Amino acid sequence: MRFHTRKWVKPQDLNPNHTLFGGQLLAWIDEELALYSIVQLENPRIVTKHMSEINFISSAKQGDIIEIGIDVVKFGNSSLTLKCEARNIMTRETIITIDSITMVSLGDNGKPKAHGKTEIEFVRNRIK
């Protein structure tokens, strides 16, 4: 799992139980998945099509630092299937896992568009 970003749990991220609100974590994850897909597929028009079961394993509290990890499962014709894990750096516990997320590349008409990608590319390798 490649961990790409970190988030600091602040007071506005908490639920009434004073732990990280699951909806906030999912928003962070969805944004990270979109950014990752935009870079991989070289298309700013990306949408989340599907998320499999979301497994909440543990939580986080104010002041904790969360890492979001993403791995590519497969490349489709117009899609990219990913998996995700968010973990608490402070406690070293996994907070959430999502085994399958489908992101779709869109054309200017808003319809799925073939992206032609078959493997992970690193930006540093695109620069000549």
Disulfide bonds with the S-S distance in Angstrom:
none
